[in-house]
Amino acid sequence: MGLNSFSSSEAISVVSGLPRSGTSMMMKMLDAGGIPVLTDSKRSPDASNPQGYYELERVKRLRYGDQEWLEAARGKAVKVISALLEYLPPVYQYKVLFMQRNIVEVLHSHKEMLARLHQEIEPISDEQLIRLFQSHVVTVEAWISWQPTMEICHISYNDLMSDPWIQLKKVQQFLGVPLNLQNMLRIVDVKLYRQRLTS
């Protein structure tokens, strides 16, 4: 599909990517920019995401066939992690904002979140986890490229932190709707960029 071939009023804007890749921040940006967001506020802000998670609990049940809520998502934005994209039914059109972040930063942020929640960290090496993350992203992006009901736009979390204006203009062009970019810009908080890799 070509850029902006889907109607913005009919398509569902899906914010996706690996967990800890900036999906919550992008949802908050879209909300600030004027895009209605589909959330239920069941997951409260915490030390890992002080600005909130912007999640909808029913998204987690997509794999079990819970899809009725998608009708209400038309013309809105909803967060769907990359592992659940394959369960989105092809009866709707989706504009996927796929968040990309340095994979080592994703790993460190993921492990730090598990530690805060006092949850067990995966009993495999960091190198193995990185390979799993990378393989998953490659597989998902290849799958999306074959879906006639999906368009994808890659947004760099790292670039959002260092030069957000270019990435926000990219979001606006992809969604094909006017956005309040100044409001979106205010969401960027470099203090929350806690797993930054140093050269």
MDAnalysis code that builds the backbone (N, CA, C; Angstrom):
import MDAnalysis as mda
import numpy as np

u = mda.Universe.empty(597, n_residues=199, atom_resindex=np.repeat(np.arange(199), 3), trajectory=True)
u.add_TopologyAttr("name", ["N", "CA", "C"] * 199)
u.add_TopologyAttr("resid", np.arange(1, 200))
u.add_TopologyAttr("resname", ["MET", "GLY", "LEU", "ASN", "SER", "PHE", "SER", "SER", "SER", "GLU", "ALA", "ILE", "SER", "VAL", "VAL", "SER", "GLY", "LEU", "PRO", "ARG", "SER", "GLY", "THR", "SER", "MET", "MET", "MET", "LYS", "MET", "LEU", "ASP", "ALA", "GLY", "GLY", "ILE", "PRO", "VAL", "LEU", "THR", "ASP", "SER", "LYS", "ARG", "SER", "PRO", "ASP", "ALA", "SER", "ASN", "PRO", "GLN", "GLY", "TYR", "TYR", "GLU", "LEU", "GLU", "ARG", "VAL", "LYS", "ARG", "LEU", "ARG", "TYR", "GLY", "ASP", "GLN", "GLU", "TRP", "LEU", "GLU", "ALA", "ALA", "ARG", "GLY", "LYS", "ALA", "VAL", "LYS", "VAL", "ILE", "SER", "ALA", "LEU", "LEU", "GLU", "TYR", "LEU", "PRO", "PRO", "VAL", "TYR", "GLN", "TYR", "LYS", "VAL", "LEU", "PHE", "MET", "GLN", "ARG", "ASN", "ILE", "VAL", "GLU", "VAL", "LEU", "HIS", "SER", "HIS", "LYS", "GLU", "MET", "LEU", "ALA", "ARG", "LEU", "HIS", "GLN", "GLU", "ILE", "GLU", "PRO", "ILE", "SER", "ASP", "GLU", "GLN", "LEU", "ILE", "ARG", "LEU", "PHE", "GLN", "SER", "HIS", "VAL", "VAL", "THR", "VAL", "GLU", "ALA", "TRP", "ILE", "SER", "TRP", "GLN", "PRO", "THR", "MET", "GLU", "ILE", "CYS", "HIS", "ILE", "SER", "TYR", "ASN", "ASP", "LEU", "MET", "SER", "ASP", "PRO", "TRP", "ILE", "GLN", "LEU", "LYS", "LYS", "VAL", "GLN", "GLN", "PHE", "LEU", "GLY", "VAL", "PRO", "LEU", "ASN", "LEU", "GLN", "ASN", "MET", "LEU", "ARG", "ILE", "VAL", "ASP", "VAL", "LYS", "LEU", "TYR", "ARG", "GLN", "ARG", "LEU", "THR", "SER"])
u.atoms.positions = np.array([
    [0.835, -1.199, 0.000],
    [0.000, 0.000, 0.000],
    [0.870, 1.250, 0.000],
    [0.418, 2.280, -0.681],
    [1.156, 3.520, -0.706],
    [0.894, 4.360, 0.518],
    [1.783, 5.314, 0.750],
    [1.654, 6.184, 1.907],
    [0.330, 6.917, 1.883],
    [-0.381, 6.895, 3.034],
    [-1.654, 7.597, 3.192],
    [-2.747, 7.085, 2.259],
    [-2.688, 5.814, 1.853],
    [-3.737, 5.274, 0.998],
    [-4.970, 4.900, 1.804],
    [-4.846, 4.822, 3.139],
    [-5.969, 4.519, 4.003],
    [-6.604, 5.813, 4.507],
    [-7.913, 5.825, 4.599],
    [-8.629, 6.978, 5.134],
    [-8.325, 7.132, 6.620],
    [-7.934, 8.339, 7.029],
    [-7.597, 8.571, 8.432],
    [-8.807, 8.408, 9.339],
    [-10.018, 8.624, 8.813],
    [-11.223, 8.494, 9.634],
    [-11.631, 7.039, 9.822],
    [-11.167, 6.154, 8.927],
    [-11.539, 4.741, 8.994],
    [-10.426, 3.884, 9.569],
    [-9.173, 4.242, 9.291],
    [-8.054, 3.411, 9.730],
    [-7.861, 3.497, 11.244],
    [-7.325, 2.432, 11.791],
    [-6.943, 2.397, 13.198],
    [-5.444, 2.670, 13.283],
    [-5.070, 3.690, 14.038],
    [-3.650, 3.992, 14.230],
    [-3.130, 3.092, 15.344],
    [-2.200, 2.228, 14.997],
    [-1.658, 1.253, 15.955],
    [-0.235, 1.649, 16.315],
    [-0.001, 1.871, 17.594],
    [1.354, 2.133, 18.078],
    [1.922, 0.798, 18.552],
    [3.037, 0.378, 17.941],
    [3.567, -0.944, 18.229],
    [5.087, -0.913, 18.354],
    [5.634, -2.072, 18.642],
    [7.064, -2.229, 18.831],
    [7.317, -3.154, 19.995],
    [8.567, -3.382, 20.305],
    [8.911, -4.161, 21.483],
    [8.501, -3.405, 22.750],
    [8.165, -4.121, 23.817],
    [7.987, -3.426, 25.095],
    [9.260, -2.649, 25.442],
    [9.100, -1.470, 26.024],
    [10.198, -0.586, 26.413],
    [10.860, 0.093, 25.222],
    [10.129, 0.213, 24.121],
    [10.693, 0.872, 22.933],
    [10.129, 2.267, 22.705],
    [9.299, 2.757, 23.638],
    [8.744, 4.097, 23.497],
    [7.297, 4.136, 23.071],
    [6.604, 3.003, 23.152],
    [5.204, 2.965, 22.705],
    [4.297, 3.826, 23.580],
    [4.521, 3.803, 24.878],
    [3.683, 4.613, 25.773],
    [3.884, 6.098, 25.507],
    [5.132, 6.503, 25.294],
    [5.406, 7.899, 25.001],
    [4.738, 8.335, 23.701],
    [4.771, 7.468, 22.677],
    [4.127, 7.825, 21.417],
    [2.620, 7.946, 21.586],
    [2.023, 7.076, 22.370],
    [0.584, 7.190, 22.631],
    [0.274, 8.523, 23.306],
    [1.074, 8.901, 24.277],
    [0.862, 10.180, 24.963],
    [1.041, 11.337, 23.984],
    [2.001, 11.224, 23.068],
    [2.206, 12.257, 22.056],
    [0.995, 12.398, 21.141],
    [0.466, 11.272, 20.686],
    [-0.707, 11.321, 19.814],
    [-1.896, 11.942, 20.537],
    [-2.053, 11.597, 21.801],
    [-3.119, 12.174, 22.616],
    [-2.954, 13.689, 22.696],
    [-1.727, 14.134, 22.956],
    [-1.448, 15.574, 23.042],
    [-1.610, 16.258, 21.689],
    [-1.337, 15.511, 20.620],
    [-1.414, 16.090, 19.284],
    [-2.809, 16.182, 18.716],
    [-3.785, 15.550, 19.375],
    [-5.163, 15.663, 18.919],
    [-5.774, 14.389, 18.371],
    [-5.056, 13.268, 18.434],
    [-5.607, 11.990, 17.989],
    [-6.313, 11.332, 19.176],
    [-7.584, 10.957, 19.046],
    [-8.238, 10.239, 20.147],
    [-7.533, 8.915, 20.408],
    [-7.322, 8.585, 21.671],
    [-6.628, 7.342, 22.015],
    [-7.581, 6.416, 22.755],
    [-7.423, 5.126, 22.505],
    [-8.265, 4.113, 23.131],
    [-7.490, 3.486, 24.284],
    [-7.858, 3.847, 25.506],
    [-7.204, 3.321, 26.712],
    [-8.274, 3.096, 27.768],
    [-7.898, 2.398, 28.837],
    [-8.849, 2.196, 29.931],
    [-8.279, 2.604, 31.289],
    [-7.012, 3.028, 31.312],
    [-6.367, 3.518, 32.539],
    [-6.328, 2.474, 33.658],
    [-6.435, 1.202, 33.295],
    [-6.389, 0.159, 34.333],
    [-4.976, -0.028, 34.882],
    [-3.973, 0.255, 34.051],
    [-2.596, 0.135, 34.511],
    [-2.097, 1.516, 34.896],
    [-1.833, 1.697, 36.151],
    [-1.476, 3.014, 36.673],
    [-0.022, 3.358, 36.356],
    [0.289, 4.658, 36.278],
    [1.695, 5.063, 36.128],
    [2.522, 4.517, 37.283],
    [3.792, 4.244, 37.010],
    [4.683, 3.776, 38.060],
    [6.091, 4.274, 37.763],
    [7.075, 3.771, 38.492],
    [8.442, 4.248, 38.325],
    [8.994, 3.938, 36.942],
    [8.509, 2.874, 36.313],
    [8.986, 2.510, 34.975],
    [8.368, 3.388, 33.898],
    [7.115, 3.791, 34.101],
    [6.423, 4.660, 33.144],
    [5.659, 5.739, 33.920],
    [6.353, 6.762, 34.411],
    [5.693, 7.778, 35.241],
    [4.645, 8.596, 34.502],
    [4.692, 8.611, 33.169],
    [3.689, 9.352, 32.401],
    [2.501, 8.479, 32.007],
    [2.501, 7.230, 32.433],
    [1.386, 6.336, 32.152],
    [1.683, 5.369, 31.017],
    [0.900, 4.285, 30.975],
    [1.126, 3.228, 29.990],
    [0.247, 3.353, 28.752],
    [-0.856, 4.068, 28.862],
    [-1.761, 4.278, 27.724],
    [-2.152, 2.949, 27.071],
    [-2.595, 2.016, 27.900],
    [-2.949, 0.686, 27.416],
    [-4.450, 0.449, 27.474],
    [-4.887, -0.533, 26.710],
    [-6.251, -1.047, 26.770],
    [-6.135, -2.527, 27.121],
    [-6.702, -2.907, 28.240],
    [-6.548, -4.272, 28.736],
    [-7.035, -5.321, 27.732],
    [-8.074, -4.994, 26.966],
    [-8.649, -5.976, 26.049],
    [-7.692, -6.327, 24.906],
    [-6.713, -5.462, 24.641],
    [-5.734, -5.769, 23.601],
    [-5.023, -7.089, 23.911],
    [-4.777, -7.337, 25.183],
    [-4.075, -8.555, 25.580],
    [-4.882, -9.803, 25.263],
    [-6.188, -9.645, 25.030],
    [-7.034, -10.801, 24.736],
    [-7.276, -10.986, 23.243],
    [-6.551, -10.235, 22.422],
    [-6.683, -10.407, 20.975],
    [-6.410, -11.850, 20.558],
    [-5.386, -12.452, 21.146],
    [-4.997, -13.819, 20.772],
    [-6.100, -14.835, 21.093],
    [-7.043, -14.441, 21.950],
    [-8.146, -15.331, 22.311],
    [-9.434, -14.979, 21.571],
    [-9.306, -14.089, 20.579],
    [-10.458, -13.768, 19.744],
    [-11.289, -12.582, 20.192],
    [-10.821, -11.842, 21.195],
    [-11.561, -10.657, 21.654],
    [-11.267, -9.508, 20.688],
    [-12.154, -9.295, 19.715],
    [-11.922, -8.316, 18.652],
    [-13.039, -7.287, 18.511],
    [-14.135, -7.473, 19.237],
    [-15.297, -6.594, 19.041],
    [-14.989, -5.135, 19.306],
    [-14.061, -4.870, 20.207],
    [-13.727, -3.502, 20.588],
    [-13.057, -2.719, 19.456],
    [-12.542, -3.428, 18.442],
    [-11.819, -2.753, 17.362],
    [-12.711, -1.814, 16.558],
    [-13.990, -2.078, 16.509],
    [-14.887, -1.180, 15.777],
    [-14.833, 0.224, 16.362],
    [-14.700, 0.309, 17.683],
    [-14.636, 1.615, 18.360],
    [-13.274, 2.266, 18.200],
    [-12.311, 1.544, 17.642],
    [-10.961, 2.087, 17.483],
    [-10.759, 2.808, 16.162],
    [-11.716, 2.744, 15.255],
    [-11.575, 3.428, 13.965],
    [-11.371, 4.922, 14.185],
    [-10.372, 5.473, 13.521],
    [-10.080, 6.892, 13.653],
    [-9.373, 7.243, 14.945],
    [-8.994, 6.217, 15.715],
    [-8.320, 6.445, 16.993],
    [-6.981, 5.716, 17.002],
    [-6.240, 5.903, 18.084],
    [-4.957, 5.230, 18.260],
    [-5.052, 4.250, 19.424],
    [-4.405, 3.101, 19.259],
    [-4.386, 2.091, 20.316],
    [-3.011, 1.444, 20.322],
    [-2.543, 1.066, 21.504],
    [-1.226, 0.424, 21.615],
    [-1.380, -1.089, 21.540],
    [-0.620, -1.688, 20.611],
    [-0.617, -3.143, 20.447],
    [0.845, -3.581, 20.326],
    [1.375, -4.277, 21.320],
    [2.777, -4.679, 21.236],
    [2.982, -5.585, 20.028],
    [4.209, -5.646, 19.555],
    [4.512, -6.330, 18.301],
    [4.097, -7.799, 18.305],
    [4.162, -8.460, 19.455],
    [3.827, -9.885, 19.532],
    [2.345, -10.148, 19.289],
    [1.509, -9.111, 19.380],
    [0.067, -9.290, 19.204],
    [-0.452, -8.784, 17.863],
    [0.400, -8.197, 17.047],
    [-0.069, -7.634, 15.770],
    [-0.726, -8.683, 14.886],
    [-0.213, -9.898, 14.903],
    [-0.735, -10.939, 14.014],
    [-2.181, -11.310, 14.325],
    [-2.673, -10.907, 15.498],
    [-4.041, -11.238, 15.879],
    [-5.046, -10.152, 15.495],
    [-4.570, -9.060, 14.894],
    [-5.493, -8.026, 14.425],
    [-6.216, -8.546, 13.190],
    [-7.550, -8.551, 13.188],
    [-8.296, -9.110, 12.052],
    [-8.155, -8.244, 10.804],
    [-8.059, -8.854, 9.629],
    [-7.852, -8.100, 8.389],
    [-9.099, -7.403, 7.859],
    [-10.121, -7.273, 8.667],
    [-11.340, -6.577, 8.224],
    [-11.223, -5.073, 8.445],
    [-10.158, -4.648, 9.121],
    [-9.932, -3.222, 9.349],
    [-8.639, -2.797, 8.666],
    [-8.487, -1.482, 8.508],
    [-7.246, -0.921, 7.984],
    [-6.430, -0.373, 9.156],
    [-5.129, -0.618, 9.107],
    [-4.266, -0.229, 10.212],
    [-3.086, 0.600, 9.715],
    [-2.848, 1.715, 10.390],
    [-1.639, 2.498, 10.184],
    [-0.741, 2.238, 11.388],
    [0.343, 1.487, 11.175],
    [1.183, 1.031, 12.273],
    [2.390, 1.950, 12.447],
    [2.428, 2.625, 13.578],
    [3.618, 3.389, 13.970],
    [4.489, 2.435, 14.771],
    [5.553, 1.945, 14.129],
    [6.398, 0.926, 14.757],
    [7.609, 1.592, 15.390],
    [7.654, 1.526, 16.726],
    [8.723, 2.183, 17.462],
    [9.997, 1.345, 17.411],
    [11.096, 1.999, 17.116],
    [12.395, 1.347, 17.091],
    [13.297, 1.999, 18.139],
    [14.046, 1.177, 18.833],
    [14.976, 1.684, 19.839],
    [16.206, 0.779, 19.852],
    [17.347, 1.356, 20.155],
    [18.555, 0.552, 20.274],
    [18.250, -0.678, 21.119],
    [18.541, -1.865, 20.573],
    [18.107, -3.111, 21.189],
    [18.761, -3.350, 22.543],
    [19.967, -2.849, 22.747],
    [20.624, -2.990, 24.053],
    [19.911, -2.121, 25.090],
    [19.482, -0.936, 24.675],
    [18.700, -0.080, 25.580],
    [17.382, -0.747, 25.953],
    [16.738, -1.378, 24.971],
    [15.487, -2.093, 25.238],
    [15.725, -3.171, 26.298],
    [16.789, -3.931, 26.122],
    [17.101, -5.002, 27.067],
    [17.330, -4.454, 28.469],
    [18.140, -3.416, 28.590],
    [18.445, -2.861, 29.911],
    [17.188, -2.289, 30.568],
    [16.360, -1.609, 29.779],
    [15.130, -1.036, 30.314],
    [14.165, -2.139, 30.755],
    [14.100, -3.208, 29.969],
    [13.244, -4.349, 30.291],
    [13.669, -4.995, 31.607],
    [14.964, -5.213, 31.773],
    [15.461, -5.847, 32.984],
    [15.273, -4.943, 34.201],
    [15.441, -3.645, 34.003],
    [15.253, -2.708, 35.112],
    [13.792, -2.697, 35.552],
    [12.861, -2.758, 34.584],
    [11.437, -2.789, 34.926],
    [11.096, -4.055, 35.701],
    [11.610, -5.208, 35.266],
    [11.355, -6.458, 35.977],
    [11.890, -6.395, 37.402],
    [13.055, -5.775, 37.558],
    [13.642, -5.651, 38.898],
    [12.752, -4.782, 39.792],
    [12.217, -3.695, 39.228],
    [11.335, -2.822, 40.019],
    [10.083, -3.574, 40.452],
    [9.602, -4.465, 39.584],
    [8.385, -5.224, 39.881],
    [8.676, -6.485, 40.676],
    [9.958, -6.698, 40.992],
    [10.396, -7.887, 41.731],
    [9.994, -9.166, 41.006],
    [10.076, -9.115, 39.674],
    [9.783, -10.280, 38.862],
    [11.081, -10.950, 38.427],
    [10.996, -12.250, 38.199],
    [12.186, -13.013, 37.825],
    [12.658, -12.618, 36.429],
    [13.949, -12.384, 36.303],
    [14.555, -12.072, 35.010],
    [14.806, -13.371, 34.247],
    [14.593, -13.331, 32.923],
    [14.724, -14.520, 32.095],
    [16.082, -15.206, 32.335],
    [16.063, -16.536, 32.510],
    [17.309, -17.259, 32.822],
    [18.142, -17.574, 31.581],
    [18.313, -16.594, 30.725],
    [19.191, -16.748, 29.564],
    [20.081, -15.515, 29.480],
    [21.132, -15.619, 28.701],
    [22.108, -14.537, 28.651],
    [21.563, -13.319, 27.926],
    [22.189, -12.172, 28.181],
    [21.809, -10.947, 27.480],
    [21.967, -11.114, 25.974],
    [23.018, -11.789, 25.557],
    [23.258, -11.987, 24.130],
    [22.135, -12.788, 23.485],
    [21.651, -13.804, 24.180],
    [20.543, -14.601, 23.659],
    [19.259, -13.781, 23.577],
    [19.008, -12.972, 24.604],
    [17.818, -12.126, 24.601],
    [17.869, -11.118, 23.456],
    [19.017, -10.538, 23.237],
    [19.168, -9.572, 22.145],
    [18.879, -10.244, 20.809],
    [19.396, -11.450, 20.617],
    [19.145, -12.165, 19.369],
    [17.658, -12.477, 19.208],
    [17.006, -12.849, 20.305],
    [15.566, -13.128, 20.257],
    [14.782, -11.875, 19.893],
    [15.117, -10.749, 20.525],
    [14.450, -9.485, 20.220],
    [14.638, -9.112, 18.749],
    [15.864, -9.203, 18.279],
    [16.162, -8.829, 16.900],
    [15.431, -9.732, 15.912],
    [15.449, -11.029, 16.163],
    [14.772, -11.980, 15.284],
    [13.273, -11.717, 15.260],
    [12.711, -11.421, 16.420],
    [11.276, -11.140, 16.500],
    [10.907, -9.917, 15.665],
    [11.674, -8.842, 15.801],
    [11.386, -7.616, 15.056],
    [11.465, -7.860, 13.547],
    [12.493, -8.562, 13.104],
    [12.646, -8.857, 11.680],
    [11.447, -9.660, 11.173],
    [11.038, -10.657, 11.940],
    [9.912, -11.507, 11.540],
    [8.619, -10.710, 11.456],
    [8.367, -9.882, 12.477],
    [7.127, -9.093, 12.505],
    [7.087, -8.084, 11.360],
    [8.188, -7.408, 11.115],
    [8.206, -6.404, 10.052],
    [8.042, -7.052, 8.684],
    [8.614, -8.227, 8.487],
    [8.427, -8.944, 7.225],
    [6.969, -9.340, 7.058],
    [6.357, -9.776, 8.152],
    [4.939, -10.166, 8.106],
    [4.057, -8.960, 7.758],
    [4.315, -7.822, 8.391],
    [3.524, -6.616, 8.125],
    [3.603, -6.230, 6.654],
    [4.784, -6.376, 6.065],
    [4.966, -5.956, 4.665],
    [4.079, -6.734, 3.706],
    [3.575, -7.877, 4.137],
    [2.718, -8.699, 3.278],
    [1.234, -8.506, 3.572],
    [0.908, -7.663, 4.532],
    [-0.488, -7.491, 4.911],
    [-1.136, -6.347, 4.121],
    [-2.140, -6.638, 3.299],
    [-2.768, -5.584, 2.490],
    [-3.570, -4.581, 3.311],
    [-3.864, -4.904, 4.555],
    [-4.645, -3.984, 5.393],
    [-3.768, -3.192, 6.359],
    [-2.437, -3.270, 6.176],
    [-1.533, -2.562, 7.078],
    [-0.535, -1.696, 6.318],
    [-0.312, -0.507, 6.838],
    [0.789, 0.359, 6.417],
    [1.676, 0.559, 7.636],
    [2.975, 0.698, 7.409],
    [3.894, 0.822, 8.537],
    [4.794, 2.034, 8.370],
    [5.070, 2.693, 9.483],
    [6.009, 3.813, 9.525],
    [6.916, 3.587, 10.728],
    [8.215, 3.543, 10.493],
    [9.171, 3.324, 11.572],
    [9.546, 4.655, 12.231],
    [9.429, 4.678, 13.547],
    [9.767, 5.875, 14.315],
    [10.862, 5.515, 15.315],
    [11.948, 6.266, 15.276],
    [13.075, 5.998, 16.149],
    [12.906, 6.697, 17.500],
    [12.864, 5.901, 18.550],
    [12.821, 6.448, 19.898],
    [14.070, 7.272, 20.180],
    [15.210, 6.756, 19.748],
    [16.470, 7.458, 19.990],
    [16.474, 8.819, 19.315],
    [15.959, 8.896, 18.078],
    [15.898, 10.178, 17.384],
    [14.844, 11.095, 17.990],
    [13.759, 10.512, 18.515],
    [12.755, 11.330, 19.196],
    [13.371, 12.053, 20.390],
    [14.291, 11.389, 21.047],
    [14.940, 11.983, 22.206],
    [15.968, 13.047, 21.821],
    [16.626, 12.860, 20.669],
    [17.698, 13.778, 20.290],
    [17.254, 14.865, 19.316],
    [16.325, 14.545, 18.424],
    [15.866, 15.503, 17.413],
    [14.405, 15.212, 17.092],
    [13.499, 15.498, 18.034],
    [12.107, 15.046, 17.910],
    [11.326, 15.646, 16.752],
    [11.661, 16.858, 16.329],
    [10.844, 17.536, 15.331],
    [10.726, 16.741, 14.040],
    [11.830, 16.189, 13.561],
    [11.821, 15.420, 12.309],
    [10.932, 14.196, 12.444],
    [11.017, 13.512, 13.571],
    [10.198, 12.313, 13.778],
    [8.712, 12.658, 13.884],
    [8.397, 13.785, 14.506],
    [6.994, 14.186, 14.644],
    [6.393, 14.577, 13.301],
    [7.172, 15.244, 12.470],
    [6.701, 15.569, 11.117],
    [6.448, 14.286, 10.328],
    [7.287, 13.300, 10.547],
    [7.134, 11.996, 9.901],
    [5.825, 11.332, 10.331],
    [5.507, 11.418, 11.616],
    [4.252, 10.870, 12.131],
    [3.059, 11.559, 11.489],
    [3.127, 12.896, 11.417],
    [2.017, 13.658, 10.841],
    [1.797, 13.307, 9.373],
    [2.881, 13.209, 8.619],
    [2.761, 12.863, 7.201],
    [2.170, 11.467, 7.032],
    [2.601, 10.539, 7.853],
    [2.128, 9.163, 7.736],
    [0.647, 9.046, 8.079],
    [0.228, 9.681, 9.167],
    [-1.174, 9.579, 9.572],
    [-2.077, 10.402, 8.673],
    [-1.520, 11.426, 8.026],
    [-2.299, 12.214, 7.087],
    [-3.352, 13.089, 7.726],
    [-3.110, 13.499, 8.958],
    [-4.048, 14.379, 9.662],
    [-3.257, 15.507, 10.308],
    [-3.876, 16.674, 10.500],
    [-3.183, 17.766, 11.191],
    [-2.982, 17.411, 12.661],
    [-1.788, 17.654, 13.161],
    [-1.474, 17.377, 14.554],
    [-0.903, 18.631, 15.208],
    [-1.132, 18.769, 16.489],
    [-0.533, 19.864, 17.242],
    [0.881, 19.436, 17.629],
    [1.835, 19.726, 16.748],
    [3.204, 19.255, 16.955],
    [3.873, 19.910, 18.162],
    [3.490, 21.147, 18.457],
    [4.072, 21.812, 19.627],
    [3.667, 21.090, 20.909],
    [2.403, 20.695, 20.986],
    [1.956, 19.938, 22.155],
    [2.677, 18.596, 22.252],
    [2.867, 17.962, 21.114],
    [3.552, 16.669, 21.090],
    [5.002, 16.826, 21.536],
    [5.602, 17.920, 21.114],
    [6.997, 18.176, 21.456],
    [7.186, 18.289, 22.966],
    [6.192, 18.826, 23.637],
    [6.294, 19.017, 25.094],
    [6.311, 17.690, 25.854],
    [5.898, 16.621, 25.206],
    [5.865, 15.321, 25.883],
    [7.275, 14.748, 26.040],
    [8.177, 15.138, 25.148],
    [9.545, 14.608, 25.207],
    [10.204, 15.044, 26.506],
    [10.600, 14.080, 27.305],
    [11.237, 14.361, 28.589],
    [12.533, 13.558, 28.657],
    [13.641, 14.233, 28.397],
    [14.923, 13.514, 28.349],
    [15.304, 12.924, 29.706],
    [14.677, 13.405, 30.774],
    [14.975, 12.847, 32.099],
    [14.511, 11.392, 32.198],
    [13.538, 11.035, 31.344],
    [13.031, 9.656, 31.358],
    [13.839, 8.743, 30.438],
    [14.815, 9.308, 29.764],
    [15.691, 8.510, 28.882],
    [16.812, 7.963, 29.759],
    [16.485, 6.912, 30.530],
    [17.375, 6.457, 31.595],
    [18.316, 5.341, 31.169],
    [18.092, 4.742, 30.018],
    [18.949, 3.647, 29.564],
    [19.734, 4.046, 28.327],
    [20.095, 5.314, 28.259],
    [20.843, 5.820, 27.114],
    [22.231, 5.190, 27.054],
    [22.595, 4.704, 25.867],
    [23.935, 4.163, 25.677],
    [24.900, 5.314, 25.466],
    [26.036, 5.244, 26.087],
    [27.054, 6.277, 25.903],
    [28.146, 5.729, 25.002],
    [28.670, 6.608, 24.158],
    [29.712, 6.170, 23.219],
    [31.061, 6.092, 23.901],
])
